[in-house]
Amino acid sequence: MIRAALFACAMLVPLVARASMHEIAYDITSFDALDGWAEDDHQAALDVFLNTCPDMNDPDWLSLCALAQQKPDARQFFELFFRPVLISDGKPALFTGYFEPELNGSLHPTDRFRYPLYREPEASKEINPWLTRREIETGPYMQDRGLEIAWVDDPVELFFLQIQGSGRIRLPNGRMIRVGYGGANGHSYRSIGAELVRRGVYSRHQVSAEVIKNWVRRNPEEGRELLFHNPSYVFFRRIDSVPAELGPLGAMNRSVTTGRTVAVDPAFVPLGAPVWIEKKGAEAMHRLMIAQDTGSAIKGAQRADIFIGTGDEAGREAGQLKDPGRMLVLMPIQRAYALAPDALP
């Protein structure tokens, strides 16, 4: 998934307009109806909320942010000033996971490190869509332009770095550099996992990032062609301002937090809003998180991507996460009842 350009926080009027166009339903519920609410670490969620709430634009959100900065009791703060709203668009809920990859690389090309990460060329900024993935990787357009940020040793991991949109590069001397989304070629993303299912290589329930990586490595020629099936190509930028111990930058241009940041569709969920997650599956998760990120594959009122962390273990966990459940947005009280006026007491 690509964590792309910054999105403005969704305003109340656009939400209502979209509701009339797409028959979106808004249902207010009580905190007592949230499974596991009392057992959660509300202070941890409040700390993450404070990371990004100053960047929200609307007066009601900024007022609540100012109150949160007074260090109130976290659970009381959420229960006094918010109401949980279930936003539904007729599609089932789906929770997936994302992570920050770590790749081995170098600031100079070598026999081992020969797959470049590029900055976006000016032509790509001016022409939309620009060249396809195949044309960028096999043609002469990127050569001798000085656009390389670093070179890595694994083209498959580089492909998945582009899907995640940010990551860290471990240099030969052990130093880390961080890269983030720096633009794209303008072509729509096409899932190579879905393509393997279409070809009958795997069934839908078998597909994961690790399964795809292993198939591409076992079948290098076919695998390269499979990666070209996705014409979308992501460019990067170096991010030297974020310390290595913090998470990567999300759509609000602030570091995301392992296990407390969720990527959402900002057409339905304001970025910066608290959201209550009830994820089913082998490892259920009932937790208050903050909507601080988004992505091109995250579409729908009940679609969410949970940030799992950094590195290979986080990647394996994120790749296995694909579960149903439900998500409720904690809205300021007056905003909640404006969306669902029939729920007024």
Secondary structure, DSSP 8 states (H G I E B T S, - for coil): ----S------HHHHHHHHHHHT-EEEE--GGGSTTGGGS-HHHHHHHHHHHGGG--SHHHHHHHHHHTT---HHHHHHHHEEEEEEE-SS--EEEEEEE-EEEEESS--SS--EEEE---HHHHHSSS---HHHHHHSSTTTTSS-EEEEES-HHHHHHHHHH--EEEE-TTS-EEEEEEEEE-S-----HHHHHHHTTSS-GGG--HHHHHHHHHHSHHHHHHHHHT----EEEEE--SS-TTS--B-TTSSB--TTTEEE--TTTS-TT-EEEEEE-SSS-EEEEEEEEE--TT--STTEEEEEEEESHHHHHHHHH-EE-EEEEEEEEHHHHHHH-GGG--
